[in-house]
Amino acid sequence: MRNNPPHVWLFTDGKPGHQNQLRGLADRLTAHIGAECHWLKVGRPGPSLWQLWRGNNPAPHLPEPDLMIAAGSTTQAHLLAAKRALTCPAVVLMRPNFPYQWLDGAIVPAHDKPPARPDILTTQGVLNAVVPVQQVPQTHAGLILLGGPSPHYRWDSETVVAQVQQISRAQPGWHWTVADSRRTPEDVFQALAALNDSSLTLVSHHTTPPDWLPARLVTSSRIWVSPDSVSMVYEALTSGVPTGILRLAPASTGRVVAGIDALVNAGQLQQFGEPAAERPHMPLWEAERAALWLIDRFSLR
């Protein structure tokens, strides 16, 4: 048992998705062991070859870390240089750009097909900061999350608008919040606004703070997500609220589409136009599982 809480350094490139992964993991490490987490914004240019060889402490003003975690490709060289300087366990939240044995651990989504190794934790989707609800709210308030054009699905604004309208009409007395994202074409909200449907509230990503989505997920009774928005799909599943995906034609047969299909086939996601699973899915709280794995692997208690 430690006398003092462990210090954890979080290497981020500043991208919202990567910061969300780190925040979800940091929250659980703090909850379990009182970890004191320190954020380090790094990126290009990376450390020099000399710094990679001899090591480089990027934050000598901070308490020496007991664990370092990085998310984002441009953070990995900084993590390696820091590991050389500090001889501290280093972990990445993705498939690394270099051999796994150069690190002390990796937390990798299953769709990236990591090898079976004791120093790798395979997760369903990427980590996120959502905390599952203990009981699904009975509020008759739903949430619809929209992505946009992607390499994985053929985006069709007209089809998406029609499905949102069908969802609204199928459940009279419900109110639906429809949220867009950076990829959502402008014509989607224009068409939805033209419906003059009082059961729909349109929320632009330009007006929402970073913690808006996790808070809204756990106060909803039902969630629909466009399948191109993989991170939002997994955030919705983590919430424990019944979740479905809108129907879009696949643009490829790659790992993203295969992963969504597997969730549908397992009954964890409802496909639009198909009946819901008879049994509610168990929440995918992968940030919790990852935190416990790190605590055990590196004796952080």
C-alpha positions in Angstrom: 0.0 0.0 0.0 1.4 3.4 -1.0 1.7 6.2 1.5 1.2 8.8 -1.2 -1.0 8.9 -4.3 0.7 8.0 -7.5 1.5 10.8 -10.0 0.4 10.1 -13.6 1.6 12.1 -16.6 -0.9 12.3 -19.5 0.7 13.1 -22.9 -1.9 14.7 -25.2 -1.7 16.2 -28.7 -4.7 18.4 -27.8 -7.2 16.6 -30.2 -10.6 16.3 -28.5 -10.9 12.6 -29.1 -7.5 11.7 -27.7 -8.1 14.0 -24.7 -11.5 12.3 -24.1 -9.7 8.9 -23.9 -7.1 10.2 -21.4 -9.8 12.0 -19.3 -11.9 8.9 -19.0 -8.9 6.8 -17.9 -7.6 9.5 -15.6 -11.0 9.9 -13.9 -11.1 6.2 -13.0 -7.5 6.2 -11.8 -8.3 9.1 -9.5 -11.5 7.4 -8.3 -9.7 4.2 -7.4 -6.3 5.3 -6.1 -6.5 9.1 -5.8 -4.0 9.5 -8.7 -2.7 13.0 -9.2 -2.8 13.5 -13.0 -0.7 16.0 -14.8 -1.5 17.0 -18.5 1.4 17.6 -20.9 0.6 19.1 -24.3 3.1 17.8 -26.8 3.3 17.4 -30.6 5.4 18.4 -33.5 8.3 18.9 -33.7 9.1 15.8 -31.7 12.2 15.1 -29.7 15.5 15.0 -31.5 17.4 11.8 -32.1 19.8 12.7 -29.3 16.9 13.2 -26.9 15.4 9.8 -28.0 18.7 8.1 -27.4 19.7 9.8 -24.1 16.2 10.6 -22.8 14.4 13.9 -22.2 12.3 15.0 -19.3 9.6 17.3 -20.8 8.4 18.6 -17.5 11.1 18.8 -14.8 8.9 21.2 -12.8 6.4 18.4 -12.2 6.6 15.6 -9.5 8.3 12.6 -11.0 5.7 10.2 -12.5 4.8 6.7 -11.4 3.1 6.1 -14.7 3.0 7.9 -18.1 0.2 7.5 -20.6 0.0 8.9 -24.2 -2.8 9.2 -26.7 -2.2 10.3 -30.3 0.5 9.4 -32.8 2.5 12.6 -32.3 2.8 12.0 -28.6 4.6 8.6 -28.8 8.1 9.9 -29.5 7.8 12.3 -26.6 6.7 9.4 -24.4 9.7 7.3 -25.4 12.1 10.1 -24.7 10.6 10.7 -21.3 10.7 6.9 -20.5 14.4 7.0 -21.3 15.0 9.9 -18.9 12.7 8.8 -16.1 12.7 5.0 -16.2 9.0 5.1 -15.6 6.4 2.7 -17.0 5.0 4.1 -20.3 1.7 3.1 -21.9 -0.1 4.1 -25.1 -3.8 4.1 -25.8 -3.5 2.9 -29.4 -1.4 0.6 -31.6 2.1 2.1 -31.3 4.2 3.3 -34.2 7.1 1.1 -33.0 7.5 -2.4 -31.5 5.3 -3.1 -28.5 8.4 -4.2 -26.5 9.7 -0.6 -26.4 6.8 0.2 -24.1 5.5 -1.2 -20.8 1.9 -1.6 -21.9 -0.7 -0.7 -24.6 -4.4 -0.4 -24.5 -5.7 -1.0 -28.0 -9.2 -1.3 -29.5 -10.1 -4.7 -30.8 -10.7 -3.3 -34.3 -7.0 -2.5 -34.6 -6.3 -6.3 -34.1 -3.5 -6.1 -31.5 -1.5 -9.3 -30.8 -2.3 -11.4 -27.8 0.3 -10.3 -25.2 0.2 -9.9 -21.4 1.3 -6.3 -21.8 -1.6 -5.4 -24.1 -5.2 -4.8 -23.0 -7.7 -5.2 -25.8 -10.8 -3.1 -25.5 -14.1 -2.8 -27.3 -13.8 0.6 -28.9 -11.7 3.5 -27.6 -11.9 4.7 -24.0 -14.2 7.6 -23.1 -15.2 9.7 -20.1 -18.8 8.5 -19.8 -19.9 6.9 -16.6 -22.7 4.3 -16.9 -26.1 5.0 -15.4 -27.3 2.8 -12.6 -30.8 2.9 -13.9 -32.0 4.2 -17.3 -33.9 7.5 -16.8 -37.6 7.3 -17.5 -37.9 10.8 -18.9 -39.3 10.3 -22.5 -36.3 12.3 -23.6 -34.2 10.9 -26.4 -30.9 11.9 -28.0 -29.9 11.6 -31.7 -26.2 12.0 -32.5 -25.2 12.8 -36.1 -21.9 12.4 -37.8 -21.3 13.0 -41.5 -19.4 11.9 -44.5 -16.7 9.3 -43.8 -14.6 6.6 -45.5 -16.8 4.0 -43.9 -20.4 4.8 -44.7 -22.1 6.5 -47.6 -23.6 9.6 -46.0 -27.1 10.6 -47.3 -28.5 13.7 -45.7 -32.0 13.0 -47.1 -32.1 9.5 -45.7 -30.8 10.7 -42.3 -33.5 13.4 -42.0 -36.2 10.9 -43.0 -35.1 8.5 -40.3 -35.0 11.2 -37.6 -38.5 12.2 -38.7 -39.6 8.5 -38.4 -38.1 8.2 -34.9 -40.0 11.3 -33.8 -43.3 10.2 -35.2 -43.0 6.6 -33.8 -42.9 7.8 -30.2 -45.5 10.5 -29.6 -45.0 12.4 -26.3 -41.2 12.1 -26.5 -38.8 15.0 -27.0 -35.6 14.4 -29.0 -32.4 16.4 -28.9 -30.6 16.2 -32.2 -26.9 17.0 -32.0 -24.6 17.5 -34.9 -20.8 17.2 -35.1 -18.0 18.8 -37.1 -18.6 16.5 -40.1 -22.4 17.0 -40.3 -23.4 18.8 -43.6 -25.2 22.1 -43.1 -28.2 20.8 -45.1 -29.1 18.3 -42.4 -30.1 20.9 -39.8 -31.6 23.1 -42.5 -33.9 20.2 -43.5 -34.7 19.3 -39.9 -35.6 22.9 -39.0 -37.9 23.0 -42.0 -40.0 20.2 -40.5 -41.2 22.5 -37.8 -41.4 19.5 -35.5 -41.8 20.8 -31.9 -40.6 17.4 -30.6 -37.1 18.1 -32.0 -34.5 20.4 -30.5 -31.4 21.0 -32.7 -28.1 21.5 -30.9 -25.0 22.6 -32.8 -21.6 21.4 -31.7 -20.5 25.0 -31.9 -22.5 25.8 -28.8 -21.8 22.8 -26.6 -19.0 22.6 -23.9 -16.7 19.5 -23.9 -18.7 17.8 -21.1 -22.0 18.3 -22.8 -22.3 14.9 -24.4 -21.4 12.7 -21.4 -23.9 14.6 -19.3 -26.7 14.4 -21.9 -26.1 10.7 -22.6 -26.9 9.7 -19.0 -30.0 11.8 -18.8 -31.6 10.3 -21.9 -34.0 7.4 -22.1 -33.1 6.4 -25.7 -30.2 7.1 -28.0 -29.7 6.9 -31.8 -26.3 7.5 -33.5 -25.3 7.5 -37.1 -22.9 4.5 -37.6 -20.1 6.6 -39.0 -19.6 8.2 -35.6 -17.8 5.3 -34.0 -16.6 7.2 -30.9 -20.1 8.4 -30.2 -21.5 4.9 -30.7 -19.2 3.6 -27.9 -19.9 6.6 -25.7 -23.6 5.8 -26.0 -23.0 2.1 -25.3 -20.9 3.0 -22.2 -23.8 5.1 -20.8 -26.0 1.9 -20.5 -28.9 3.7 -22.2 -30.6 1.6 -25.0 -28.9 2.6 -28.2 -29.6 2.2 -31.9 -27.9 3.2 -35.1 -29.3 4.9 -38.1 -29.2 2.9 -41.4 -26.5 4.0 -43.8 -25.0 2.0 -46.6 -21.4 0.9 -46.0 -18.8 2.4 -48.2 -16.2 -0.3 -47.3 -15.9 -3.7 -45.7 -13.1 -2.5 -43.3 -12.7 -2.9 -39.6 -15.0 0.0 -38.6 -18.0 -1.4 -40.5 -17.2 -4.9 -39.2 -17.1 -3.6 -35.7 -20.5 -2.0 -35.9 -22.0 -5.1 -37.5 -20.6 -7.2 -34.7 -22.3 -4.9 -32.1 -25.6 -5.2 -34.0 -25.3 -9.0 -34.3 -24.5 -9.3 -30.5 -27.6 -7.4 -29.7 -25.7 -4.4 -28.2 -26.9 -2.1 -30.9 -30.4 -1.9 -32.5 -30.3 -1.3 -36.2 -32.8 1.3 -37.4 -35.9 -0.5 -38.8 -35.2 -3.7 -36.8 -36.7 -4.7 -33.4 -34.6 -4.0 -30.3 -32.8 -6.7 -28.5 -34.9 -8.6 -26.0 -32.3 -8.0 -23.2 -30.7 -4.7 -22.5 -26.9 -4.7 -23.1 -24.4 -4.5 -20.3 -22.6 -1.1 -20.4 -19.1 -1.2 -21.9 -17.2 0.6 -19.2 -13.8 0.1 -20.8 -12.1 3.1 -19.0 -12.9 1.4 -15.7 -11.5 -2.0 -16.9 -8.4 -0.3 -18.3 -7.8 1.6 -15.0 -8.0 -1.6 -12.9 -5.7 -3.3 -15.4 -3.1 -0.5 -15.0 -3.4 -0.5 -11.2 -2.8 -4.2 -11.0 -0.1 -4.4 -13.7 2.0 -1.6 -12.2 1.2 -2.1 -8.5 -0.2 1.5 -8.2 -2.2 0.9 -5.0 
